[in-house]
Amino acid sequence: MPPDERRAALIAATEPLLEQFGRDVSTRQIAEAAGVAEGTIFRAFSTKEALIDAVLDDVFDISRACDQLATIDGSLDLESRLERAVMILQGRIRRVFALFHALRLSRRPLEKPLQFRERQELDNERLTAALSAVLEPDADRLRMDANTAASALRTITFSLTHPILSEPTLSDPQRIVDLVLHGIAKPQLEKRTPC
């Protein structure tokens, strides 16, 4: 197996183990999950901590979500495109929070608060741009520009998916899209004027 593929396989095998065992995961457990000899880990990563850092880099990397958003078929109706976008965002949010919880992270390790905030702002800009592209085919139907609408969708999806803030009955992608597109009020019936 080429070195990049080996590293990717080890990262993929380690992520669920980190969620389950945190930093106490053993290299033996990782090797068993990856189907390799324990020594293979150290040919790909200098230490177990270097492997954990690589998992964190992979989970925090916004590129996967942006790439997935770019694959949403623009010919689908707006609701279907947004439901797919919400599912992609939720997958990312859940991965990040699973590791936050398991590793008890308050911010990305090795980054100072300012670096973390700057990275977070850049990631939010990239996600918003990717979501804006999903909305663009229906820009004429929106009451705000696509970028603002994308930011609202990103923020509402985060809030309704966050493990502490969320309400399970509201976190379904279809419910989120309905909330974003139609709000919480029933459609008003036309008022009839008395004769």
Contact map, one row per residue, 1 for C-alpha under 8 A:
111011000000000000000000000000000000000000000000000000000000000000000000000000000000000000000000000000000000000000000000000000000000000000000000000000000000000000000000000000000000000000000000000
111111000000000000000000000000000000000000000000000000000000000000000000000000000000000000000000000000000000000000000000000000000000000000000000000000000000000000000000000000000000000000000000000
111111100000000000000000000000000000000000010000000000000000000000000000000000000000000000000000000000000000000000000000000000000000000000000000000000000000000000000000000000000000000000000000000
011111110000000000000000000000000000000000000000000000000000000000000000000000000000000000000000000000000000000000000000000000000000000000000000000000000000000000000000000000000000000000000000000
111111111000000000000000000000000000000000000000000000000000000000000000000000000000000000000000000000000000000000000000000000000000000000000000000000000000000000000000000000000000000000000000000
111111111100000000000000000000000000000000010000000000000000000000000000000000000000000000000000000000000000000000000000000000000000000000000000000000000000000000000000000000000000000000000000000
001111111110000000000000000000000000000000011000000000000000000000000000000000000000000000000000000000000000000000000000000000000000000000000000000000000000000000000000000000000000000000000000000
000111111111000000000000000000000000000000000000000000000000000000000000000000000000000000000000000000000000000000000000000000000000000000000000000000000000000000000000000000000000000000000000000
000011111111100000000000000000000100000000000000000000000000000000000000000000000000000000000000000000000000000000000000000000000000000000000000000000000000000000000000000000000000000000000000000
000001111111110000000000000001100100000010000000001000000000000000000000000000000000000000000000000000000000000000000000000000000000000000000000000000000000000000000000000000000000000000000000000
000000111111111000000000000000000000000000000000001101100100000000000000000000000000000000000000000000000000000000000000000000000000000000000000000000000000000000000000000000000000000000000000000
000000011111111100000000000000000000000000000000000000100000000000000000000000000000000000000000000000000000000000000000000000000000000000000000000000000000000000000000000000000000000000000000000
000000001111111110000000000001001100000000000000000000000000000000000000000000000000000000000000000000000000000000000000000000000000000000000000000000000000000000000000000000000000000000000000000
000000000111111111000000000001001100000000000000000100100000000000000000000000000000000000000000000000000000000000000000000000000000000000000000000000000000000000000000000000000000000000000000000
000000000011111111100000000000000000000000000000000000100000000000000000000000000000000000000000000000000000000000000000000000000000000000000000000000000000000000000000000000000000000000000000000
000000000001111111110000000000000000000000000000000000000000000000000000000000000000000000000000000000000000000000000000000000000000000000000000000000000000000000000000000000000000000000000000000
000000000000111111111100100011000000000000000000000000000000000000000000000000000000000000000000000000000000000000000000000000000000000000000000000000000000000000000000000000000000000000000000000
000000000000011111111110100000000000000000000000000000000000000000000000000000000000000000000000001001100000000000000000000000000000000000000000000000000000000000000000000000000000000000000000000
000000000000001111111100000000000000000000000000000000000000000000000000000000000000000000000000011011100000000000000000000000000000000000000000000000000000000000000000000000000000000000000000000
000000000000000111111100000000000000000000000000000000000000000000000000000000000000000000000000000001000000000000000000000000000000000000000000000000000000000000000000000000000000000000000000000
000000000000000011111111100000000000000000000000000000000000000000000000000000000000000000000000000001000000000000000000000000000000000000000000000000000000000000000000000000000000000000000000000
000000000000000011111111100000000000000000000000000000000000000000000000000000000000000000000000001001100000000000000000000000000000000000000000000000000000000000000000000000000000000000000000000
000000000000000001001111100000000000000000000000000100000000000000000000000000000000000000000000000000100000000000000000000000000000000000000000000000000000000000000000000000000000000000000000000
000000000000000000001111110000000000000000000000000000000000000000000000000000000000000000000000000000000000000000000000000000000000000000000000000000000000000000000000000000000000000000000000000
000000000000000011001111111011000000000000000000000000000000000000000000000000000000000000000000000000000000000000000000000000000000000000000000000000000000000000000000000000000000000000000000000
000000000000000000000001111111000000000000000000000000000000000000000000000000000000000000000000000000000000000000000000000000000000000000000000000000000000000000000000000000000000000000000000000
000000000000000000000000111111100000010010000001000000000000000000000000000000000000000000000000000000000000000000000000000000000000000000000000000000000000000000000000000000000000000000000000000
000000000000000000000000011111110000010000000000000000000000000000000000000000000000000000000000000000000000000000000000000000000000000000000000000000000000000000000000000000000000000000000000000
000000000000000010000000111111111000000000000000000000000000000000000000000000000000000000000000000000000000000000000000000000000000000000000000000000000000000000000000000000000000000000000000000
000000000100110010000000111111111100010000000000000000000000000000000000000000000000000000000000000000000000000000000000000000000000000000000000000000000000000000000000000000000000000000000000000
000000000100000000000000001111111111110110000000000000000000000000000000000000000000000000000000000000000000000000000000000000000000000000000000000000000000000000000000000000000000000000000000000
000000000000000000000000000111111111110000000000000000000000000000000000000000000000000000000000000000000000000000000000000000000000000000000000000000000000000000000000000000000000000000000000000
000000000000110000000000000011111111000000000000000000000000000000000000000000000000000000000000000000000000000000000000000000000000000000000000000000000000000000000000000000000000000000000000000
000000001100110000000000000001111111000000000000000000000000000000000000000000000000000000000000000000000000000000000000000000000000000000000000000000000000000000000000000000000000000000000000000
000000000000000000000000000000111111100000000000000000000000000000000000000000000000000000000000000000000000000000000000000000000000000000000000000000000000000000000000000000000000000000000000000
000000000000000000000000000000111111110100000000000000000000000000000000000000000000000000000000000000000000000000000000000000000000000000000000000000000000000000000000000000000000000000000000000
000000000000000000000000000000110011111110000000000000000000000000000000000000000000000000000000000000000000000000000000000000000000000000000000000000000000000000000000000000000000000000000000000
000000000000000000000000001101110001111111000000000000000000000000000000000000000000000000000000000000000000000000000000000000000000000000000000000000000000000000000000000000000000000000000000000
000000000000000000000000000000000000111111100000000000000000000000000000000000000000000000000000000000000000000000000000000000000000000000000000000000000000000000000000000000000000000000000000000
000000000000000000000000000000100001111111110000000000000000000000000000000000000000000000000000000000000000000000000000000000000000000000000000000000000000000000000000000000000000000000000000000
000000000100000000000000001000100000111111111001000000000000000000000000000000000000000000000000000000000000000000000000000000000000000000000000000000000000000000000000000000000000000000000000000
000000000000000000000000000000000000011111111111000000000000000000000000000000000000000000000000000000000000000000000000000000000000000000000000000000000000000000000000000000000000000000000000000
000000000000000000000000000000000000001111111100000000000000000000000000000000000000000000000000000000000000000000000000000000000000000000000000000000000000000000000000000000000000000000000000000
001001100000000000000000000000000000000111111100000000000000000000000000000000000000000000000000000000000000000000000000000000000000000000000000000000000000000000000000000000000000000000000000000
000000100000000000000000000000000000000011111111011000000000000000000000000000000000000000000000000000000000000000000000000000000000000000000000000000000000000000000000000000000000000000000000000
000000000000000000000000000000000000000001111111011000000000000000000000000000000000000000000000000000000000000000000000000000000000000000000000000000000000000000000000000000000000000000000000000
000000000000000000000000000000000000000001001111111000000000000000000000000000000000000000000000000000000000000000000000000000000000000000000000000000000000000000000000000000000000000000000000000
000000000000000000000000001000000000000011001111111100000000000000000000000000000000000000000000000000000000000000000000000000000000000000000000000000000000000000000000000000000000000000000000000
000000000000000000000000000000000000000000000011111110000000000000000000000000000000000000000000000000000000000000000000000000000000000000000000000000000000000000000000000000000000000000000000000
000000000000000000000000000000000000000000001111111111000000000000000000000000000000000000000000000000000000000000000000000000000000000000000000000000000000000000000000000000000000000000000000000
000000000110000000000000000000000000000000001111111111100000000000000000000000000000000000000000000000000000000000000000000000000000000000000000000000000000000000000000000000000000000000000000000
000000000010010000000010000000000000000000000001111111110000000000000000000000000000000000000000000000000000000000000000000000000000000000000000000000000000000000000000000000000000000000000000000
000000000000000000000000000000000000000000000000111111111000000000000000000000000000000000000000000000000000000000000000000000000000000000000000000000000000000000000000000000000000000000000000000
000000000010000000000000000000000000000000000000011111111100000000000000000000000000000000000000000000000000000000000000000000000000000000000000000000000000000000000000000000000000000000000000000
000000000011011000000000000000000000000000000000001111111110000000000000000000000000000000000000000000000000000000000000000000000000000000000000000000000000000000000000000000000000000000000000000
000000000000000000000000000000000000000000000000000111111111000000000000000000000000000000000000001000000000000000000000000000000000000000000000000000000000000000000000000000000000000000000000000
000000000000000000000000000000000000000000000000000011111111100000000000000000000000000000000000000000000000000000000000000000000000000000000000000000000000000000000000000000000000000000000000000
000000000010000000000000000000000000000000000000000001111111100000000000000000000000000000000000000000000000000000000000000000000000000000000000000000000000000000000000000000000000000000000000000
000000000000000000000000000000000000000000000000000000111111110000000000000000000000000000010011000000000000000000000000000000000000000000000000000000000000000000000000000000000000000000000000000
000000000000000000000000000000000000000000000000000000011111110000000000000000000000000000000001000000000000000000000000000000000000000000000000000000000000000000000000000000000000000000000000000
000000000000000000000000000000000000000000000000000000001111111100000000000000000000000000000000000000000000000000000000000000000000000000000000000000000000000000000000000000000000000000000000000
000000000000000000000000000000000000000000000000000000000011111111000000000000000000000000000000000000000000000000000000001001100000000000000000000000000000000000000000000000000000000000000000000
000000000000000000000000000000000000000000000000000000000000111111100000000000000000000000000000000000000000000000000000000000000000000000000000000000000000000000000000000000000000000000000000000
000000000000000000000000000000000000000000000000000000000000111111110000000000000000000000000000000000000000000000000000000000000000000000000000000000000000000000000000000000000000000000000000000
000000000000000000000000000000000000000000000000000000000000011111111000000000000000000110010000000000000000000000000000000000100000000000000000000000000000000000000000000000000000000000000000000
000000000000000000000000000000000000000000000000000000000000011111111100000000000000000000000000000000000000000000000000000001100100000000000000000000000000000000000000000000000000000000000000000
000000000000000000000000000000000000000000000000000000000000001111111110000000000000000000000000000000000000000000000000000000000000000000000000000000000000000000000000000000000000000000000000000
000000000000000000000000000000000000000000000000000000000000000111111111000000000000000100000000000000000000000000000000000000000000000000000000000000000000000000000000000000000000000000000000000
000000000000000000000000000000000000000000000000000000000000000011111111000000000000100100000000000000000000000000000000000000000110010000000000000000000000000000000000000000000000000000000000000
000000000000000000000000000000000000000000000000000000000000000001111111000000000000000000000000000000000000000000000000000000000100110000000000000000000000000000000000000000000000000000000000000
000000000000000000000000000000000000000000000000000000000000000000111111100000000000000000000000000000000000000000000000000000000000000000000000000000000000000000000000000000000000000000000000000
000000000000000000000000000000000000000000000000000000000000000000011111110000001001100000000000000000000000000000000000000000000000010000000000000000000000000000000000000000000000000000000000000
000000000000000000000000000000000000000000000000000000000000000000000011111100001000000000000000000000000000000000000000000000000000000000000000000000000000000000000000000000000000000000000000000
000000000000000000000000000000000000000000000000000000000000000000000001111110001000000000000000000000000000000000000000000000000000010010000000000000000000000000000000000000000000000000000000000
000000000000000000000000000000000000000000000000000000000000000000000000111110000000000000000000000000000000000000000000000000000000000000000000000000000000000000000000000000000000000000000000000
000000000000000000000000000000000000000000000000000000000000000000000000111111011000000000000000000000000000000000000000000000000000000000000000000000000000000000000000000000000000000000000000000
000000000000000000000000000000000000000000000000000000000000000000000000011111111000000000000000000000000000000000000000000000000000000000000000000000000000000000000000000000000000000000000000000
000000000000000000000000000000000000000000000000000000000000000000000000000111111100000000000000000000000000000000000000000000000000001001000000000000000000000000000000000000000000000000000000000
000000000000000000000000000000000000000000000000000000000000000000000000000011111110000000000000000000000000000000000000000000000000000000000000000000000000000000000000000000001000000000000000000
000000000000000000000000000000000000000000000000000000000000000000000000000111111111000000000000000000000000000000000000000000000000000000000000000000000000000000000000000000000000000000000000000
000000000000000000000000000000000000000000000000000000000000000000000001110111111111100000000000000000000000000000000000000000000000011000000000000000000000000000000000000000000000000000000000000
000000000000000000000000000000000000000000000000000000000000000000000000000001111111110000000000000000000000000000000000000000000000011000000000000000000000000000000000000000001000000000000000000
000000000000000000000000000000000000000000000000000000000000000000000000000000111111111000000000000000000000000000000000000000000000000000000000000000000000000000000000000011001000000000000000000
000000000000000000000000000000000000000000000000000000000000000000000001000000011111111100000000000000000000000000000000000000000000000000000000000000000000000000000000000010000000000000000000000
000000000000000000000000000000000000000000000000000000000000000000001001000000001111111110000000000000000000000000000000000000000010010000000000000000000000000000000000000000000000000000000000000
000000000000000000000000000000000000000000000000000000000000000000000000000000000111111111000000000000000000000000000000000000000000000000000000000000000000100000000000000010011000000000000000000
000000000000000000000000000000000000000000000000000000000000000000000000000000000011111111100000000000000000000000000000000000000000000000000000000000000000000000000000000010000000000000000000000
000000000000000000000000000000000000000000000000000000000000000010011000000000000001111111110000000000000000000000000000000000000000000000000000000000000000000000000000000000000000000000000000000
000000000000000000000000000000000000000000000000000000000000000010000000000000000000111111111000000000000000000000000000000000000000000000000000000000000100110000000000000000000000000000000000000
000000000000000000000000000000000000000000000000000000000000000000000000000000000000011111111100000000000000000000000000000000000000000000000000000000000000110010000000000000000000000000000000000
000000000000000000000000000000000000000000000000000000000000000000000000000000000000001111111110000000000000000000000000000000000000000000000000000000000000000000000000000000000000000000000000000
000000000000000000000000000000000000000000000000000000000010000010000000000000000000000111111111000000000000000000000000000000000000000000000000000000000000000000000000000000000000000000000000000
000000000000000000000000000000000000000000000000000000000000000000000000000000000000000011111111100000000000000000000000000000000000000000000000000000000000010011000000000000000000000000000000000
000000000000000000000000000000000000000000000000000000000000000000000000000000000000000001111111110000000000000000000000000000000000000000000000000000000000000011000000000000000000000000000000000
000000000000000000000000000000000000000000000000000000000010000000000000000000000000000000111111111000000000000000000000000000000000000000000000000000000000000000000000000000000000000000000000000
000000000000000000000000000000000000000000000000000000000011000000000000000000000000000000011111111100000000000000000000000000000000000000000000000000000000000000000000000000000000000000000000000
000000000000000000000000000000000000000000000000000000000000000000000000000000000000000000001111111110000000000000000000000000000000000000000000000000000000000001100000000000000000000000000000000
000000000000000000100000000000000000000000000000000000000000000000000000000000000000000000000111111111000000000000000000000000000000000000000000000000000000000000000000000000000000000000000000000
000000000000000001100100000000000000000000000000000000010000000000000000000000000000000000000011111111111000000000000000000000000000000000000000000000000000000000000000000000000000000000000000000
000000000000000000000000000000000000000000000000000000000000000000000000000000000000000000000001111111111100000000000000000000000000000000000000000000000000000000000000000000000000000000000000000
000000000000000000100000000000000000000000000000000000000000000000000000000000000000000000000000111111111000000000000000000000000000000000000000000000000000000000000000000000000000000000000000000
000000000000000001111100000000000000000000000000000000000000000000000000000000000000000000000000011111110000000000000000000000000000000000000000000000000000000000000000000000000000000000000000000
000000000000000001100110000000000000000000000000000000000000000000000000000000000000000000000000001111111000000000000000000000000000000000000000000000000000000000000000000000000000000000000000000
000000000000000000000000000000000000000000000000000000000000000000000000000000000000000000000000001111111100000000000000000000000000000000000000000000000000000000000000000000000000000000000000000
000000000000000000000000000000000000000000000000000000000000000000000000000000000000000000000000001110111111100000000000000000000000000000000000000000000000000000000000000000000000000000000000000
000000000000000000000000000000000000000000000000000000000000000000000000000000000000000000000000000100011111000000000000000000000000000000000000000000000000000000000000000000000000000000000000000
000000000000000000000000000000000000000000000000000000000000000000000000000000000000000000000000000000001111101010010000000000000000000000000000000000000000000000000000000000000000000000000000000
000000000000000000000000000000000000000000000000000000000000000000000000000000000000000000000000000000001111111000010000000000000000000000000000000000000000000000000000000000000000000000000000000
000000000000000000000000000000000000000000000000000000000000000000000000000000000000000000000000000000001011111000000000000000000000000000000000000000000000000000000000000000000000000000000000000
000000000000000000000000000000000000000000000000000000000000000000000000000000000000000000000000000000000001111100000000000000000000000000000000000000000000000000000000000000000000000000000000000
000000000000000000000000000000000000000000000000000000000000000000000000000000000000000000000000000000000011111111110000000000000000000000000000000000000000000000000000000000000000000000000000000
000000000000000000000000000000000000000000000000000000000000000000000000000000000000000000000000000000000000011111110000000000000000000000000000000000000000000000000000000000000000000000000000000
000000000000000000000000000000000000000000000000000000000000000000000000000000000000000000000000000000000010001111111000000000000000000000000000000000000000000000000000000000000000000000000000000
000000000000000000000000000000000000000000000000000000000000000000000000000000000000000000000000000000000000001111111100000000000000000000000000000000000000000000000000000000000000000000000000000
000000000000000000000000000000000000000000000000000000000000000000000000000000000000000000000000000000000000001111111110000000000000000000000000000000000000000000000000000000000000000000000000000
000000000000000000000000000000000000000000000000000000000000000000000000000000000000000000000000000000000011001111111111000000000000000000000000000000000000000000000000000000000000000000000000000
000000000000000000000000000000000000000000000000000000000000000000000000000000000000000000000000000000000000000011111111100000000000000000000000000000000000000000000000000000000000000000000000000
000000000000000000000000000000000000000000000000000000000000000000000000000000000000000000000000000000000000000001111111110000000000000000000000000000000000000000000000000000000000000000000000000
000000000000000000000000000000000000000000000000000000000000000000000000000000000000000000000000000000000000000000111111111000000000000000000000000000000000000000000000000000000000000000000000000
000000000000000000000000000000000000000000000000000000000000000000000000000000000000000000000000000000000000000000011111111100000000000000000000000000000000000000000000000000000000000000000000000
000000000000000000000000000000000000000000000000000000000000000000000000000000000000000000000000000000000000000000001111111110000000000000000000000000000000000000000000000000000000000000000000000
000000000000000000000000000000000000000000000000000000000000000000000000000000000000000000000000000000000000000000000111111111000000000000000000000000000000000000000000000000000000000000000000000
000000000000000000000000000000000000000000000000000000000000010000000000000000000000000000000000000000000000000000000011111111100000000000000000000000000000000000000000000000000000000000000000000
000000000000000000000000000000000000000000000000000000000000000000000000000000000000000000000000000000000000000000000001111111110000000000000000000000000000000000000000000000000000000000000000000
000000000000000000000000000000000000000000000000000000000000000000000000000000000000000000000000000000000000000000000000111111111000000000000000000000000000000000000000000000000000000000000000000
000000000000000000000000000000000000000000000000000000000000010001000000000000000000000000000000000000000000000000000000011111111100000000000000000000000000000000000000000000000000000000000000000
000000000000000000000000000000000000000000000000000000000000010011000000000000000000000000000000000000000000000000000000001111111110000000000000000000000100000000000000000000000000000000000000000
000000000000000000000000000000000000000000000000000000000000000000000000000000000000000000000000000000000000000000000000000111111111000000000000001001100100000000000000000000000000000000000000000
000000000000000000000000000000000000000000000000000000000000000000000000000000000000000000000000000000000000000000000000000011111111100000000000001001000000000000000000000000000000000000000000000
000000000000000000000000000000000000000000000000000000000000000001001100000000000000000000000000000000000000000000000000000001111111110000000000000000000000000000000000000000000000000000000000000
000000000000000000000000000000000000000000000000000000000000000000001000000000000000100000000000000000000000000000000000000000111111111000000000001001100100000000000000000000000000000000000000000
000000000000000000000000000000000000000000000000000000000000000000000000000000000000000000000000000000000000000000000000000000011111111100000000011011000000000000000000000000000000000000000000000
000000000000000000000000000000000000000000000000000000000000000000000100000000000000000000000000000000000000000000000000000000001111111110000000010000000000000000000000000000000000000000000000000
000000000000000000000000000000000000000000000000000000000000000000001101010000001100100000000000000000000000000000000000000000000111111110000000000000000000000000000000000000000000000000000000000
000000000000000000000000000000000000000000000000000000000000000000000000000001001100000000000000000000000000000000000000000000000011111111100000010001000000000000000000000000000000000000000000000
000000000000000000000000000000000000000000000000000000000000000000000000000000000000000000000000000000000000000000000000000000000001111111100000010000000000000000000000000000000000000000000000000
000000000000000000000000000000000000000000000000000000000000000000000000010000000000000000000000000000000000000000000000000000000000111111100000000000000000000000000000000000000000000000000000000
000000000000000000000000000000000000000000000000000000000000000000000000000001000000000000000000000000000000000000000000000000000000001111111100000000000000000000000000000000000000000000000000000
000000000000000000000000000000000000000000000000000000000000000000000000000000000000000000000000000000000000000000000000000000000000001111111100110000000000000000000000000000000000000000000000000
000000000000000000000000000000000000000000000000000000000000000000000000000000000000000000000000000000000000000000000000000000000000000001111100000000000000000000000000000000000000000000000000000
000000000000000000000000000000000000000000000000000000000000000000000000000000000000000000000000000000000000000000000000000000000000000001111110000000000000000000000000000000000000000000000000000
000000000000000000000000000000000000000000000000000000000000000000000000000000000000000000000000000000000000000000000000000000000000000001111111110010000000000000000000000000000000000000000000000
000000000000000000000000000000000000000000000000000000000000000000000000000000000000000000000000000000000000000000000000000000000000000000001111100000000000000000000000000000000000000000000000000
000000000000000000000000000000000000000000000000000000000000000000000000000000000000000000000000000000000000000000000000000000000000000000000111110110000000000000000000000000000000000000000000000
000000000000000000000000000000000000000000000000000000000000000000000000000000000000000000000000000000000000000000000000000000000000000000100111111110000000000000000000000000000000000000000000000
000000000000000000000000000000000000000000000000000000000000000000000000000000000000000000000000000000000000000000000000000000000001101100100101111111000000000000000000000000000000000000000000000
000000000000000000000000000000000000000000000000000000000000000000000000000000000000000000000000000000000000000000000000000000011011000000000000111111100000000000000000000000000000000000000000000
000000000000000000000000000000000000000000000000000000000000000000000000000000000000000000000000000000000000000000000000000000000000000000000001111111110000000000000000000000000000000000000000000
000000000000000000000000000000000000000000000000000000000000000000000000000000000000000000000000000000000000000000000000000000000001000000000101111111111000000000000000000000000000000000000000000
000000000000000000000000000000000000000000000000000000000000000000000000000000000000000000000000000000000000000000000000000000011011001000000000011111111100000000000000000000000000000000000000000
000000000000000000000000000000000000000000000000000000000000000000000000000000000000000000000000000000000000000000000000000000010010000000000000001111111110000000000000000000000000000000000000000
000000000000000000000000000000000000000000000000000000000000000000000000000000000000000000000000000000000000000000000000000000000000000000000000000111111111000000000000000000000001000000000000000
000000000000000000000000000000000000000000000000000000000000000000000000000000000000000000000000000000000000000000000000000000000000000000000000000011111111100000000000000000000001000000000000000
000000000000000000000000000000000000000000000000000000000000000000000000000000000000000010000000000000000000000000000000000000110010000000000000000001111111110000000000000000000000000000000000000
000000000000000000000000000000000000000000000000000000000000000000000000000000000000000000000000000000000000000000000000000000000000000000000000000000111111111000000000000000000000000000000000000
000000000000000000000000000000000000000000000000000000000000000000000000000000000000000000000000000000000000000000000000000000000000000000000000000000011111111100000000000000010001000000000000000
000000000000000000000000000000000000000000000000000000000000000000000000000000000000010011000000000000000000000000000000000000000000000000000000000000001111111110000000001000010000000000000000000
000000000000000000000000000000000000000000000000000000000000000000000000000000000000000011001000000000000000000000000000000000000000000000000000000000000111111111000000000000000000000000000000000
000000000000000000000000000000000000000000000000000000000000000000000000000000000000000000000000000000000000000000000000000000000000000000000000000000000011111111001100000000000000000000000000000
000000000000000000000000000000000000000000000000000000000000000000000000000000000000000000000000000000000000000000000000000000000000000000000000000000000001111111001110011000010000000000000000000
000000000000000000000000000000000000000000000000000000000000000000000000000000000000000001001100000000000000000000000000000000000000000000000000000000000000111111101110001000000000000000000000000
000000000000000000000000000000000000000000000000000000000000000000000000000000000000000000001100100000000000000000000000000000000000000000000000000000000000011111111100000000000000000000000000000
000000000000000000000000000000000000000000000000000000000000000000000000000000000000000000000000100000000000000000000000000000000000000000000000000000000000000011111100000000000000000000000000000
000000000000000000000000000000000000000000000000000000000000000000000000000000000000000000000000000000000000000000000000000000000000000000000000000000000000000001111100000000000000000000000000000
000000000000000000000000000000000000000000000000000000000000000000000000000000000000000000000000000000000000000000000000000000000000000000000000000000000000001111111110000000000000000000000000000
000000000000000000000000000000000000000000000000000000000000000000000000000000000000000000000000000000000000000000000000000000000000000000000000000000000000001111111111011000000000000000000000000
000000000000000000000000000000000000000000000000000000000000000000000000000000000000000000000000000000000000000000000000000000000000000000000000000000000000000110001111111000000000000000000000000
000000000000000000000000000000000000000000000000000000000000000000000000000000000000000000000000000000000000000000000000000000000000000000000000000000000000000000000111111100000000000000000000000
000000000000000000000000000000000000000000000000000000000000000000000000000000000000000000000000000000000000000000000000000000000000000000000000000000000000000000000011111100000000000000000000000
000000000000000000000000000000000000000000000000000000000000000000000000000000000000000000000000000000000000000000000000000000000000000000000000000000000000000100000111111100110000000000000000000
000000000000000000000000000000000000000000000000000000000000000000000000000000000000000000000000000000000000000000000000000000000000000000000000000000000000100110000111111110110000000000000000000
000000000000000000000000000000000000000000000000000000000000000000000000000000000000000000000000000000000000000000000000000000000000000000000000000000000000000000000001111111110000000000000000000
000000000000000000000000000000000000000000000000000000000000000000000000000000000011011000000000000000000000000000000000000000000000000000000000000000000000000000000000001111111000000000000000000
000000000000000000000000000000000000000000000000000000000000000000000000000000000010000000000000000000000000000000000000000000000000000000000000000000000000000000000000000111111100000000000000000
000000000000000000000000000000000000000000000000000000000000000000000000000000000000000000000000000000000000000000000000000000000000000000000000000000000000000000000000011111111110000000000000000
000000000000000000000000000000000000000000000000000000000000000000000000000000000000010000000000000000000000000000000000000000000000000000000000000000000001100100000000011111111111000000000000000
000000000000000000000000000000000000000000000000000000000000000000000000000000100110010000000000000000000000000000000000000000000000000000000000000000000000000000000000000011111111100000000000000
000000000000000000000000000000000000000000000000000000000000000000000000000000000000000000000000000000000000000000000000000000000000000000000000000000000000000000000000000001111111111000000000000
000000000000000000000000000000000000000000000000000000000000000000000000000000000000000000000000000000000000000000000000000000000000000000000000000000000000000000000000000000111111111100000000000
000000000000000000000000000000000000000000000000000000000000000000000000000000000000000000000000000000000000000000000000000000000000000000000000000000011001000000000000000000011111111000000000000
000000000000000000000000000000000000000000000000000000000000000000000000000000000000000000000000000000000000000000000000000000000000000000000000000000000000000000000000000000001111111000000000000
000000000000000000000000000000000000000000000000000000000000000000000000000000000000000000000000000000000000000000000000000000000000000000000000000000000000000000000000000000000111111110000000000
000000000000000000000000000000000000000000000000000000000000000000000000000000000000000000000000000000000000000000000000000000000000000000000000000000000000000000000000000000000111111110000000000
000000000000000000000000000000000000000000000000000000000000000000000000000000000000000000000000000000000000000000000000000000000000000000000000000000000000000000000000000000000010011111000000000
000000000000000000000000000000000000000000000000000000000000000000000000000000000000000000000000000000000000000000000000000000000000000000000000000000000000000000000000000000000000011111100000000
000000000000000000000000000000000000000000000000000000000000000000000000000000000000000000000000000000000000000000000000000000000000000000000000000000000000000000000000000000000000000111110000000
000000000000000000000000000000000000000000000000000000000000000000000000000000000000000000000000000000000000000000000000000000000000000000000000000000000000000000000000000000000000000011111000000
000000000000000000000000000000000000000000000000000000000000000000000000000000000000000000000000000000000000000000000000000000000000000000000000000000000000000000000000000000000000000001111100000
000000000000000000000000000000000000000000000000000000000000000000000000000000000000000000000000000000000000000000000000000000000000000000000000000000000000000000000000000000000000000000111110000
000000000000000000000000000000000000000000000000000000000000000000000000000000000000000000000000000000000000000000000000000000000000000000000000000000000000000000000000000000000000000000011111000
000000000000000000000000000000000000000000000000000000000000000000000000000000000000000000000000000000000000000000000000000000000000000000000000000000000000000000000000000000000000000000001111100
000000000000000000000000000000000000000000000000000000000000000000000000000000000000000000000000000000000000000000000000000000000000000000000000000000000000000000000000000000000000000000000111110
000000000000000000000000000000000000000000000000000000000000000000000000000000000000000000000000000000000000000000000000000000000000000000000000000000000000000000000000000000000000000000000011111
000000000000000000000000000000000000000000000000000000000000000000000000000000000000000000000000000000000000000000000000000000000000000000000000000000000000000000000000000000000000000000000001111
000000000000000000000000000000000000000000000000000000000000000000000000000000000000000000000000000000000000000000000000000000000000000000000000000000000000000000000000000000000000000000000000111
